Amino acid sequence: MIGIISFIGWLIIGAIIGWIAGKVWVGHGFGLLGNILVGIVGSFIGGFLFGWLFGTAGIGGWITAILGAIVLLVIAGLIKK
């Protein structure tokens, strides 16, 4: 079960990762707001799904949230091309 701290953390992590992607991938993403939204969705997928499947919690859950955000941003960027 996810706690409110994890939920808020994934939201913040996803937004930060999406913002960074918007700065790094100029012209390749979905614009700043789009990258932030995709980062948030990826963060939730990574944090919740991997946490549920592999039982990661704490720092492990945050790391999987970061990885989920990055992976979804890369996949979405490749699909957009």
Rosetta silent file (secondary structure, phi, psi, omega in degrees, C-alpha in Angstrom):
SEQUENCE: MIGIISFIGWLIIGAIIGWIAGKVWVGHGFGLLGNILVGIVGSFIGGFLFGWLFGTAGIGGWITAILGAIVLLVIAGLIKK
SCORE:     score description
SCORE:     0.000 S_00000001
   1 L     0.000  134.105 -179.285    0.000    0.000    0.000 S_00000001
   2 L   -86.670  144.296  177.343    1.356    3.399   -0.922 S_00000001
   3 L   -97.444  169.354 -179.320    1.497    6.145    1.616 S_00000001
   4 H   -64.733  -32.680  178.617    0.849    9.830    1.140 S_00000001
   5 H   -65.569  -43.120  177.573    4.571   10.557    1.409 S_00000001
   6 H   -63.037  -43.565  179.925    5.320    8.176   -1.456 S_00000001
   7 H   -58.908  -49.580  179.616    2.515    9.695   -3.521 S_00000001
   8 H   -65.953  -39.620  178.390    3.775   13.248   -3.007 S_00000001
   9 H   -61.540  -44.448  179.118    7.367   12.141   -3.552 S_00000001
  10 H   -64.737  -37.669  177.732    6.543   10.493   -6.869 S_00000001
  11 H   -61.805  -46.651 -179.464    4.663   13.608   -7.943 S_00000001
  12 H   -67.959  -45.459  179.872    7.635   15.835   -7.144 S_00000001
  13 H   -60.091  -46.677  179.933   10.203   13.434   -8.621 S_00000001
  14 H   -60.730  -42.057  179.163    8.210   13.065  -11.842 S_00000001
  15 H   -64.317  -42.443  179.815    7.821   16.822  -12.199 S_00000001
  16 H   -65.759  -46.152  179.386   11.545   17.401  -11.644 S_00000001
  17 H   -62.044  -42.818  177.818   12.575   14.658  -14.074 S_00000001
  18 H   -63.513  -39.505  178.565   10.132   15.998  -16.669 S_00000001
  19 H   -64.869  -44.307  178.459   11.430   19.536  -16.176 S_00000001
  20 H   -61.933  -42.454  178.670   15.038   18.351  -16.576 S_00000001
  21 H   -61.484  -38.080  177.526   14.068   16.429  -19.721 S_00000001
  22 H   -63.119  -32.539  178.426   12.485   19.602  -21.080 S_00000001
  23 H   -79.518  -35.147 -176.947   15.774   21.434  -20.575 S_00000001
  24 H   -82.435  -42.509 -175.685   17.955   18.633  -21.973 S_00000001
  25 L   -97.777   52.574 -179.075   15.757   17.493  -24.879 S_00000001
  26 L   -60.437  122.003  179.669   14.956   20.850  -26.395 S_00000001
  27 L    86.550   -4.178 -177.183   12.858   20.184  -29.496 S_00000001
  28 L  -113.835  -11.985 -176.239   12.557   16.431  -28.898 S_00000001
  29 L  -101.095 -144.183 -177.454    9.965   16.137  -26.167 S_00000001
  30 L  -114.534   22.494 -173.719    6.430   17.352  -25.688 S_00000001
  31 H    85.142  167.484 -174.052    7.212   20.837  -24.483 S_00000001
  32 H   -60.858  -50.429 -178.294    7.886   21.722  -20.886 S_00000001
  33 H   -65.740  -40.888  177.892    4.412   21.015  -19.518 S_00000001
  34 H   -62.395  -42.483  178.153    4.068   17.820  -21.565 S_00000001
  35 H   -64.415  -38.780  178.808    7.425   16.530  -20.342 S_00000001
  36 H   -64.357  -44.018  179.566    6.471   17.285  -16.749 S_00000001
  37 H   -65.274  -42.452  177.451    3.185   15.388  -17.137 S_00000001
  38 H   -64.907  -38.787  177.005    4.868   12.411  -18.817 S_00000001
  39 H   -61.876  -40.663  178.906    7.520   12.449  -16.068 S_00000001
  40 H   -65.712  -45.244  178.773    4.834   12.367  -13.378 S_00000001
  41 H   -61.461  -45.150  178.320    3.020    9.472  -15.055 S_00000001
  42 H   -62.296  -37.749  178.178    6.298    7.577  -15.459 S_00000001
  43 H   -63.019  -43.344  177.709    7.176    8.232  -11.853 S_00000001
  44 H   -66.238  -40.805  178.397    3.876    6.756  -10.702 S_00000001
  45 H   -62.220  -49.276 -179.524    4.284    3.759  -12.985 S_00000001
  46 H   -64.130  -48.364 -177.032    7.821    3.144  -11.768 S_00000001
  47 H   -67.634  -46.433 -176.402    7.140    3.786   -8.114 S_00000001
  48 H   -77.438  -51.828 -174.822    3.829    1.993   -7.817 S_00000001
  49 H   -66.387  -50.158  179.578    4.208   -0.863  -10.275 S_00000001
  50 H   -67.349  -35.793  176.788    7.794   -1.794   -9.460 S_00000001
  51 H   -63.053  -40.728  179.657    7.127   -1.246   -5.774 S_00000001
  52 H   -70.015  -42.605 -177.583    4.159   -3.570   -5.957 S_00000001
  53 H   -72.208  -41.883 -172.411    5.956   -6.214   -8.040 S_00000001
  54 H  -110.855   -0.675  176.616    9.302   -6.207   -6.268 S_00000001
  55 L    70.135   27.500  178.798    8.422   -4.859   -2.857 S_00000001
  56 L   -75.995  139.408  178.743   10.704   -1.850   -3.073 S_00000001
  57 L  -141.949  164.598  178.891   10.126    0.749   -0.405 S_00000001
  58 L    63.463 -129.946 -178.327   11.857    3.881    0.819 S_00000001
  59 H   -61.393  -37.908  178.451   14.865    4.814   -1.287 S_00000001
  60 H   -60.051  -40.367  177.839   14.298    1.799   -3.553 S_00000001
  61 H   -66.805  -36.993  179.132   10.808    3.032   -4.373 S_00000001
  62 H   -70.174  -37.648  178.931   12.096    6.522   -5.147 S_00000001
  63 H   -65.695  -42.688  178.325   14.822    5.127   -7.401 S_00000001
  64 H   -67.165  -30.296  175.350   12.284    3.055   -9.327 S_00000001
  65 H   -66.040  -42.330  177.727   10.093    6.167   -9.611 S_00000001
  66 H   -63.286  -47.288  179.701   13.015    8.084  -11.126 S_00000001
  67 H   -62.725  -40.291  178.458   13.787    5.229  -13.516 S_00000001
  68 H   -62.088  -41.123  178.804   10.130    4.901  -14.475 S_00000001
  69 H   -64.696  -44.458 -179.201    9.927    8.610  -15.307 S_00000001
  70 H   -64.840  -46.386 -178.451   13.087    8.499  -17.399 S_00000001
  71 H   -61.685  -45.434 -179.798   12.056    5.330  -19.243 S_00000001
  72 H   -65.331  -37.583  176.671    8.590    6.664  -20.067 S_00000001
  73 H   -63.644  -40.605  178.763   10.024    9.970  -21.291 S_00000001
  74 H   -67.195  -45.553 -179.802   12.470    8.150  -23.571 S_00000001
  75 H   -62.750  -45.933 -179.948    9.779    5.795  -24.907 S_00000001
  76 H   -63.207  -37.710  177.412    7.316    8.628  -25.461 S_00000001
  77 H   -65.832  -37.733  178.458   10.011   10.660  -27.220 S_00000001
  78 H   -70.431  -38.967  179.129   10.847    7.753  -29.530 S_00000001
  79 H   -65.813  -37.022 -178.777    7.180    7.131  -30.325 S_00000001
  80 H   -63.520  -34.020 -179.772    6.663   10.807  -31.140 S_00000001
  81 L   -65.451    0.000    0.000    9.386   10.668  -33.808 S_00000001
